[in-house]
Amino acid sequence: MSDSNISSSSSDSASIATVDQNVGRSQRITDGGQTFSPELRHWRDVFWLAIFIIHLIALGFVLAVLGLNRFKKSDRLNIDRYTNRVWENNNGLTENYWPKYAVAGGVGTVLGWTWLLLLGSRANQMMKVSVHILTTYLAVISVLCFWCEQFFWGVAFATGAALQFLYVISVIDRLPFTMLVLQKAVKMVWSLPEVMRVAYAFMAVMLLWMGIWSFGAAGVVASSRGDLGRWWLLVVLSVSLFWTGAVLCNTVHVIVSGLVFLVLIHGGRNASSMPPNSLMKSLQYAVTKSFGSICYGSLFTAAIRTLRWEIRGFRSKIGNNECLLCCVDFLFHLVETLVRFFNKYAYVQIAVYGKGFNRSARDAWELFQSTGVEALVAYDCSGAVLLMSTVLGGLITGTCAGVWTWITWRDRVIMVGSTAMLMGMVLVGLAMVVVESAVTSIYICYAEDPSLIQRWDPQFFNQMSETLHQRLQHRSARAREVLTHNQLDSHMQDAFRL
């Protein structure tokens, strides 16, 4: 086949893809009032709702017992008699460590509120700083851990710094488009002040739960169990806190997504066709009929999404190492299969249509693939950038609590610092999820009907369309390269046989 034929075929395939994409997205939701219609809403994933509530009640009781056992008096509830033959005794008290967690909660809240307050004027600069400073911060903490003779944590943070550096290098060419998307998402969120109040309210709820959680965690740190026993308990408590924090973050995600979707559908929050009390209806469904789906998705989505970002970043920089590429491709396709059933875009479908989580995730992903927007979503790194900001906020929170612990109880600095870091990440994440919700809603609306984005911001629509066209051409070129390479290998094998 000649070069001209290949070029013509490339142009035709790109044109066909674009036409198919526009035809597939021509369906538009015109009656926004049906979005929150009670007749279309049913209780979804009730099993996971029950599991989450039972988990909160049971854990709340356990946390109260663990904290009270060491509050103002060692072994107040005589729990140590069951463990003193196995683990060492320790005369620490809950109040020795609880103030450190209070500092962590305060620092995390201040960072989250500061992020929301500066969202309209300095958000872009703050995200750029987070991307570039996180590697340095991780490296500095690694050095401090080695200095404190905490070799495991020193290696862990050094590995994190190396992975962060490699990831940023691998996606450096995507950052301009990513920052553009985040800038437009911030513009949307800033025009909806009620969204900020939702984030503040959920931060307050999270702080209340963290007060109970940190009371029990402080009791564990002060307990008579040996280091191994304490660490296992802290890991279990941390998993619970992560799930609870993810549920609250994704609840905010659903509330904000529903509101942003309606604003884009109706052409503005002040449009006459905008349904009344949209925010309260979105909040009502998020914490009732859709809450089970949120609890279910929160268990798996974050881990799968993070793994996908890392694999995509490394996959794009492997080059011609076929053995390594084969292994990474296997992991990539495995994760892509999981993403079909667990992705953050499901929360927009939950907010708009009231579907169950798995169906929402599958429908969102099939929408992206059928319209070609999946190429644009894969190119965008906005979620990773927001995660970097969240991790940086957690590290700052953990550092503040860790430094105070180092001054008073040096042997507990890693325990307190690592769990305080998780508290900070959850609180800062509640601020970041507001922007992420706007990003996911923008992509869903662009896939549903591109004219929604064109009406909202024509210049941004042109930039998105141009980038999408480039990504589709890039994928077409890569597919032709792989096909040509396979044909060449086949011809060489046939020649050797002859």
Phi and psi in degrees as a GROMACS rama.xvg file:
@    title "Ramachandran Plot"
@    xaxis  label "Phi"
@    yaxis  label "Psi"
@TYPE xy
-77.0175  165.635  SER-2
-66.0297  -35.6162  ASP-3
-65.8058  -38.128  SER-4
-66.1254  -40.8995  ASN-5
-62.0465  -43.8195  ILE-6
-63.5388  -41.0836  SER-7
-64.747  -41.5057  SER-8
-62.8715  -39.3283  SER-9
-62.2327  -44.7678  SER-10
-64.0889  -42.4576  SER-11
-63.5811  -44.4316  ASP-12
-64.5619  -37.9734  SER-13
-66.0487  -39.6793  ALA-14
-66.0886  -42.8845  SER-15
-61.9504  -42.1164  ILE-16
-61.6473  -40.8976  ALA-17
-66.9107  -41.9735  THR-18
-63.4938  -46.6277  VAL-19
-59.5663  -38.8907  ASP-20
-62.988  -45.37  GLN-21
-67.7966  -37.3976  ASN-22
-66.3747  -43.5732  VAL-23
-65.5524  -24.1126  GLY-24
-102.159  7.25093  ARG-25
-72.2053  -17.267  SER-26
-68.0928  129.485  GLN-27
-131.706  139.435  ARG-28
-83.1985  115.302  ILE-29
-101.404  -27.3753  THR-30
-100.569  87.6731  ASP-31
-66.3002  -21.6953  GLY-32
-65.2978  -25.0686  GLY-33
-71.8532  -15.1263  GLN-34
-58.5898  -40.3467  THR-35
-109.834  27.8412  PHE-36
-69.8508  127.161  SER-37
-59.5964  -29.6883  PRO-38
-66.3923  -24.5793  GLU-39
-93.0161  -1.94314  LEU-40
-106.856  132.697  ARG-41
-137.09  159.588  HIS-42
-68.1715  129.009  TRP-43
-120.52  145.842  ARG-44
48.7599  49.4887  ASP-45
-63.9449  -32.5189  VAL-46
-56.6636  -45.3047  PHE-47
-72.8093  -27.9838  TRP-48
-63.6359  -44.3769  LEU-49
-64.5503  -42.4962  ALA-50
-60.0826  -43.8748  ILE-51
-65.4106  -44.1015  PHE-52
-65.9664  -44.2833  ILE-53
-60.7606  -41.087  ILE-54
-61.2979  -41.472  HIS-55
-65.8182  -43.2305  LEU-56
-65.1158  -47.6657  ILE-57
-64.4456  -43.283  ALA-58
-68.5822  -36.3942  LEU-59
-59.8363  -40.2004  GLY-60
-65.2807  -44.8944  PHE-61
-62.9017  -42.2783  VAL-62
-63.5693  -40.9392  LEU-63
-62.7451  -41.8256  ALA-64
-65.3413  -46.1926  VAL-65
-63.6044  -38.3119  LEU-66
-73.5771  -43.224  GLY-67
-67.0589  -29.3668  LEU-68
-60.9744  -25.5968  ASN-69
-120.816  17.1121  ARG-70
-86.862  111.238  PHE-71
65.2607  -7.28362  LYS-72
-153.024  130.946  LYS-73
-69.8436  131.744  SER-74
54.5539  50.6688  ASP-75
-59.7972  -37.8281  ARG-76
-98.7271  9.23178  LEU-77
58.6116  37.7794  ASN-78
-78.0565  -30.0627  ILE-79
-62.1699  -24.1336  ASP-80
-65.6905  -19.5524  ARG-81
-86.5932  -12.5255  TYR-82
-123.555  -8.31035  THR-83
-68.2977  -16.694  ASN-84
-82.9158  -14.4002  ARG-85
-108.724  -41.273  VAL-86
-118.808  160.829  TRP-87
-70.7671  156.601  GLU-88
-89.8997  149.325  ASN-89
-146.301  134.396  ASN-90
-96.9692  20.1823  ASN-91
-67.9562  157.177  GLY-92
-119.497  154.178  LEU-93
-58.9077  -40.8048  THR-94
-69.2266  -11.5979  GLU-95
-69.7044  -29.4326  ASN-96
-114.545  -22.0415  TYR-97
-59.3906  -40.6879  TRP-98
-60.9128  -30.3327  PRO-99
-63.7778  -40.8179  LYS-100
-69.4544  -31.1888  TYR-101
-63.1921  -40.2164  ALA-102
-62.044  -42.6733  VAL-103
-60.597  -44.9838  ALA-104
-61.9788  -40.7895  GLY-105
-65.8741  -45.8374  GLY-106
-64.0557  -44.6103  VAL-107
-61.2149  -40.5838  GLY-108
-66.2388  -42.8451  THR-109
-61.8907  -43.804  VAL-110
-62.8682  -42.8634  LEU-111
-64.745  -44.7963  GLY-112
-66.648  -38.2708  TRP-113
-61.8358  -41.4306  THR-114
-59.6537  -45.9203  TRP-115
-66.3655  -38.4418  LEU-116
-67.8725  -35.2088  LEU-117
-92.2831  8.69096  LEU-118
-59.6324  -38.5042  LEU-119
-80.1426  -26.8759  GLY-120
-111.55  -32.3046  SER-121
-127.875  13.7769  ARG-122
-61.8264  -43.774  ALA-123
-63.0193  -43.3679  ASN-124
-65.4305  -39.3414  GLN-125
-63.8354  -39.2412  MET-126
-69.3199  -37.9035  MET-127
-63.9766  -42.3693  LYS-128
-61.9633  -41.5279  VAL-129
-60.6197  -41.5875  SER-130
-63.0828  -43.5046  VAL-131
-88.5265  -25.2105  HIS-132
-90.9029  -19.3058  ILE-133
-61.6468  -41.9552  LEU-134
-59.9495  -45.793  THR-135
-63.2685  -42.8598  THR-136
-62.9795  -43.7798  TYR-137
-61.8409  -40.8924  LEU-138
-64.7939  -40.6343  ALA-139
-64.7391  -43.8007  VAL-140
-63.881  -35.5019  ILE-141
-61.4343  -43.6327  SER-142
-62.8849  -42.6936  VAL-143
-62.9834  -38.263  LEU-144
-64.7804  -41.8932  CYS-145
-63.6551  -38.3957  PHE-146
-64.4194  -34.0823  TRP-147
-85.7714  7.72644  CYS-148
64.053  29.3609  GLU-149
-99.9154  77.3887  GLN-150
-67.388  -38.0454  PHE-151
-60.7974  -47.8999  PHE-152
-70.9064  -31.542  TRP-153
-61.0496  -44.5891  GLY-154
-66.2449  -40.3838  VAL-155
-61.6015  -46.9405  ALA-156
-70.5697  -34.3694  PHE-157
-64.7396  -40.9133  ALA-158
-62.8819  -42.4894  THR-159
-60.5377  -41.3825  GLY-160
-63.6566  -41.2471  ALA-161
-65.5426  -44.8955  ALA-162
-64.0432  -40.7916  LEU-163
-61.5912  -43.9608  GLN-164
-62.853  -45.8423  PHE-165
-64.3656  -38.4556  LEU-166
-65.4088  -45.2189  TYR-167
-62.4422  -40.9153  VAL-168
-62.5991  -38.8589  ILE-169
-71.5999  -23.3444  SER-170
-116.74  16.8863  VAL-171
-60.4345  -31.8388  ILE-172
-75.2756  -14.9769  ASP-173
-91.3829  -13.2933  ARG-174
-63.7127  -37.6679  LEU-175
-58.4915  -45.2278  PRO-176
-67.0208  -38.9094  PHE-177
-60.4769  -44.954  THR-178
-65.616  -32.9751  MET-179
-63.4683  -46.1816  LEU-180
-62.3233  -43.7333  VAL-181
-64.5729  -37.8577  LEU-182
-61.8361  -42.393  GLN-183
-70.6193  -35.549  LYS-184
-64.4295  -40.4819  ALA-185
-63.273  -39.6093  VAL-186
-58.999  -43.1518  LYS-187
-65.2018  -47.1045  MET-188
-65.3173  -38.8705  VAL-189
-66.0228  -23.6381  TRP-190
-82.2059  -2.52961  SER-191
-122.661  79.585  LEU-192
-60.833  -25.9784  PRO-193
-65.2765  -23.6946  GLU-194
-64.746  -38.2711  VAL-195
-62.3905  -40.3992  MET-196
-64.7963  -35.6075  ARG-197
-61.7529  -45.6654  VAL-198
-62.5516  -42.9632  ALA-199
-60.9101  -43.1145  TYR-200
-63.3014  -42.9824  ALA-201
-71.9742  -29.0823  PHE-202
-62.7469  -41.1998  MET-203
-63.4484  -41.6383  ALA-204
-62.7121  -43.0272  VAL-205
-63.8474  -37.7862  MET-206
-63.2008  -39.7966  LEU-207
-61.2036  -44.651  LEU-208
-67.7347  -36.3278  TRP-209
-66.1463  -28.9662  MET-210
-61.1822  -42.9744  GLY-211
-69.5015  -44.4365  ILE-212
-62.2389  -45.2805  TRP-213
-68.8429  -28.6433  SER-214
-61.8008  -46.0398  PHE-215
-69.4895  -39.1386  GLY-216
-64.3383  -38.1822  ALA-217
-64.5509  -37.0596  ALA-218
-64.7808  -35.4578  GLY-219
-67.5867  -45.759  VAL-220
-60.3026  -35.4948  VAL-221
-87.3264  -0.696341  ALA-222
-74.8277  173.492  SER-223
-85.2732  -3.0196  SER-224
-69.2699  146.656  ARG-225
-65.2325  172.564  GLY-226
-55.4302  -40.9548  ASP-227
-64.1536  -44.361  LEU-228
-63.6902  -41.308  GLY-229
-63.6722  -43.7033  ARG-230
-63.2763  -40.9668  TRP-231
-63.2411  -41.821  TRP-232
-64.6927  -40.1486  LEU-233
-67.2068  -35.1573  LEU-234
-63.6787  -45.2686  VAL-235
-61.448  -45.6637  VAL-236
-63.7872  -36.7445  LEU-237
-67.5565  -40.0463  SER-238
-61.4289  -42.165  VAL-239
-63.0235  -43.6712  SER-240
-64.6928  -39.1398  LEU-241
-61.7586  -45.4407  PHE-242
-64.5609  -44.7772  TRP-243
-62.1619  -44.1116  THR-244
-63.3064  -40.6363  GLY-245
-64.1448  -38.275  ALA-246
-63.3292  -44.92  VAL-247
-66.3376  -41.3727  LEU-248
-61.2054  -44.6715  CYS-249
-73.4401  -25.1455  ASN-250
-65.1063  -43.752  THR-251
-61.2932  -40.1926  VAL-252
-55.991  -47.7693  HIS-253
-64.869  -43.7287  VAL-254
-61.6524  -49.538  ILE-255
-67.7137  -40.4217  VAL-256
-60.7381  -43.384  SER-257
-60.8672  -41.3049  GLY-258
-69.8523  -44.4149  LEU-259
-63.3125  -40.6513  VAL-260
-60.3035  -44.4513  PHE-261
-64.7038  -39.1522  LEU-262
-62.3251  -42.6009  VAL-263
-69.4653  -38.3501  LEU-264
-63.6418  -42.4871  ILE-265
-94.4062  -1.39115  HIS-266
80.8444  21.6333  GLY-267
139.446  152.922  GLY-268
-71.5804  -18.9606  ARG-269
-99.3259  9.1663  ASN-270
-65.6133  145.722  ALA-271
-66.2231  -25.3727  SER-272
-84.0308  -4.61268  SER-273
-66.3037  125.766  MET-274
-62.5407  144.784  PRO-275
-70.9924  151.279  PRO-276
54.3452  41.2374  ASN-277
-62.4452  -41.7979  SER-278
-64.1617  -45.2049  LEU-279
-66.7322  -36.3167  MET-280
-67.0293  -41.4164  LYS-281
-62.3031  -42.3704  SER-282
-63.3457  -42.6379  LEU-283
-60.6928  -47.5135  GLN-284
-71.9988  -31.5765  TYR-285
-66.6252  -36.1423  ALA-286
-97.4693  3.67735  VAL-287
-124.418  -91.7637  THR-288
-67.3872  -28.6198  LYS-289
-98.611  -0.891435  SER-290
-66.3798  -34.2765  PHE-291
-62.7824  -40.5232  GLY-292
-64.7173  -37.3436  SER-293
-65.2481  -44.0285  ILE-294
-61.3814  -40.6713  CYS-295
-66.141  -50.9027  TYR-296
-65.5585  -30.5903  GLY-297
-67.0688  -20.1052  SER-298
-68.4432  -34.7791  LEU-299
-121.434  -26.0529  PHE-300
-60.2901  -46.7568  THR-301
-61.8526  -45.6191  ALA-302
-64.6281  -44.2837  ALA-303
-65.865  -40.2767  ILE-304
-64.8884  -43.9464  ARG-305
-62.8114  -44.2124  THR-306
-60.7494  -38.8616  LEU-307
-65.5692  -41.8431  ARG-308
-59.1399  -46.7164  TRP-309
-62.7744  -45.984  GLU-310
-65.1389  -41.069  ILE-311
-62.5623  -42.311  ARG-312
-62.4363  -46.879  GLY-313
-71.676  -34.1977  PHE-314
-62.3193  -35.0203  ARG-315
-74.0245  -13.0598  SER-316
-115.899  9.57724  LYS-317
-71.5476  -39.1259  ILE-318
86.1944  -135.682  GLY-319
-102.559  16.3838  ASN-320
-75.7199  95.2745  ASN-321
-66.5752  -36.7188  GLU-322
-64.1687  -48.9454  CYS-323
-66.4537  -38.7086  LEU-324
-63.071  -37.5737  LEU-325
-63.0559  -44.5715  CYS-326
-64.9462  -44.3505  CYS-327
-67.2905  -36.6744  VAL-328
-63.4754  -37.4455  ASP-329
-61.7543  -47.0144  PHE-330
-65.0716  -38.1449  LEU-331
-62.406  -47.0495  PHE-332
-68.6923  -32.217  HIS-333
-64.242  -46.0731  LEU-334
-67.5692  -37.8765  VAL-335
-61.3292  -35.9148  GLU-336
-64.7125  -41.4179  THR-337
-66.6508  -36.8467  LEU-338
-62.4723  -31.1539  VAL-339
-58.0742  -30.7902  ARG-340
-107.859  -11.5884  PHE-341
-139.311  95.2457  PHE-342
-145.162  157.125  ASN-343
-69.9277  -19.0867  LYS-344
-72.2279  -13.9455  TYR-345
-61.0108  -31.1012  ALA-346
-67.5162  -27.9621  TYR-347
-68.9106  -43.2538  VAL-348
-63.6107  -37.9969  GLN-349
-63.2187  -44.0637  ILE-350
-65.6118  -39.7468  ALA-351
-85.449  -43.9685  VAL-352
-111.175  -11.4859  TYR-353
71.2474  28.9874  GLY-354
-81.0332  169.063  LYS-355
-71.0249  165.273  GLY-356
-66.108  -51.7186  PHE-357
-60.3215  -42.3375  ASN-358
-66.2118  -38.4881  ARG-359
-63.0769  -45.2062  SER-360
-63.2017  -43.9301  ALA-361
-65.0506  -43.8494  ARG-362
-64.7466  -40.6248  ASP-363
-64.2181  -43.8672  ALA-364
-69.2934  -38.4701  TRP-365
-66.4202  -35.0455  GLU-366
-61.3951  -45.1244  LEU-367
-64.3991  -43.2553  PHE-368
-69.9569  -37.7367  GLN-369
-71.423  -24.0531  SER-370
-102.041  -8.39415  THR-371
86.2915  -5.51027  GLY-372
-67.7392  -18.6321  VAL-373
-57.8371  -32.4225  GLU-374
-64.3415  -36.1012  ALA-375
-74.1967  -40.4216  LEU-376
-62.9925  -40.8956  VAL-377
-67.0872  -30.1249  ALA-378
-77.4695  -28.5481  TYR-379
-75.9309  136.678  ASP-380
-117.465  24.4169  CYS-381
-61.9604  -39.3389  SER-382
-62.0708  -40.1483  GLY-383
-66.7777  -39.81  ALA-384
-64.2475  -42.7929  VAL-385
-65.5637  -35.7184  LEU-386
-65.0939  -38.0429  LEU-387
-61.1352  -41.7618  MET-388
-63.3774  -38.9077  SER-389
-64.982  -45.0446  THR-390
-64.0642  -41.1702  VAL-391
-62.1248  -42.2425  LEU-392
-61.3556  -39.6816  GLY-393
-64.9055  -40.1548  GLY-394
-64.7034  -40.7823  LEU-395
-63.9742  -42.0842  ILE-396
-62.885  -47.2372  THR-397
-63.0153  -35.3956  GLY-398
-65.6006  -43.3665  THR-399
-61.9168  -46.7363  CYS-400
-67.7955  -37.2789  ALA-401
-66.9885  -38.5603  GLY-402
-64.1577  -42.6567  VAL-403
-65.3167  -40.4324  TRP-404
-65.1307  -36.8388  THR-405
-61.4967  -35.1433  TRP-406
-70.1206  -34.3242  ILE-407
-106.796  -42.7169  THR-408
-136.112  83.9383  TRP-409
-63.8945  -30.805  ARG-410
-75.9533  -5.02673  ASP-411
-115.588  11.4692  ARG-412
-64.5825  -39.3664  VAL-413
-70.9235  -41.0384  ILE-414
-59.9898  -49.9375  MET-415
-69.999  -43.388  VAL-416
-63.1139  -43.0259  GLY-417
-69.6306  -41.6174  SER-418
-72.0858  -33.8192  THR-419
-66.1957  -35.0559  ALA-420
-60.5266  -42.2614  MET-421
-63.3418  -40.1325  LEU-422
-59.9145  -44.6625  MET-423
-63.3963  -40.3952  GLY-424
-62.56  -41.0086  MET-425
-64.4103  -44.8267  VAL-426
-68.1787  -43.3328  LEU-427
-68.1386  -35.2854  VAL-428
-60.8864  -31.7924  GLY-429
-65.5033  -26.4892  LEU-430
-80.7259  -41.2005  ALA-431
-66.3031  -32.3535  MET-432
-66.0467  -20.8685  VAL-433
-62.5165  -45.0695  VAL-434
-70.0818  -41.5349  VAL-435
-61.6591  -35.7084  GLU-436
-62.492  -41.3282  SER-437
-64.901  -39.487  ALA-438
-61.41  -48.8705  VAL-439
-63.9084  -38.1296  THR-440
-65.8622  -38.4651  SER-441
-61.963  -43.6108  ILE-442
-67.821  -40.6695  TYR-443
-63.4126  -43.145  ILE-444
-65.2678  -38.5793  CYS-445
-64.2007  -36.7492  TYR-446
-74.0823  -37.7912  ALA-447
-67.5834  -48.0491  GLU-448
-160.878  104.76  ASP-449
-58.6845  -26.4575  PRO-450
-65.2898  -20.6572  SER-451
-63.1063  -43.7194  LEU-452
-72.3307  -37.2655  ILE-453
-62.2692  -40.5028  GLN-454
-68.3356  -36.5335  ARG-455
-73.6804  -46.2646  TRP-456
-151.177  92.9101  ASP-457
-59.1943  -39.2453  PRO-458
-65.5787  -42.7069  GLN-459
-64.8408  -38.8284  PHE-460
-59.2913  -44.1176  PHE-461
-63.5072  -39.1887  ASN-462
-67.2359  -41.0251  GLN-463
-63.7682  -44.5309  MET-464
-64.4073  -39.9765  SER-465
-65.4331  -43.7548  GLU-466
-64.5626  -40.1556  THR-467
-62.3679  -42.8275  LEU-468
-61.1263  -41.7858  HIS-469
-64.6426  -40.6076  GLN-470
-68.5978  -37.3166  ARG-471
-66.4647  -38.7528  LEU-472
-65.7341  -39.5006  GLN-473
-62.2  -44.289  HIS-474
-65.6853  -38.2534  ARG-475
-63.8921  -41.0484  SER-476
-65.1283  -41.4897  ALA-477
-64.9588  -38.5855  ARG-478
-64.1299  -41.3698  ALA-479
-65.591  -37.2933  ARG-480
-64.3362  -43.3342  GLU-481
-64.6934  -42.2119  VAL-482
-62.8883  -43.3542  LEU-483
-63.7739  -40.8928  THR-484
-64.3154  -42.2691  HIS-485
-65.1861  -39.4298  ASN-486
-65.5921  -38.7849  GLN-487
-64.0006  -43.5074  LEU-488
-61.3787  -39.2142  ASP-489
-65.7334  -41.5534  SER-490
-65.292  -39.5161  HIS-491
-66.0004  -39.6692  MET-492
-64.5233  -39.7823  GLN-493
-65.8422  -37.1558  ASP-494
-65.4166  -42.1161  ALA-495
-64.4162  -35.9823  PHE-496
-65.896  -37.7635  ARG-497
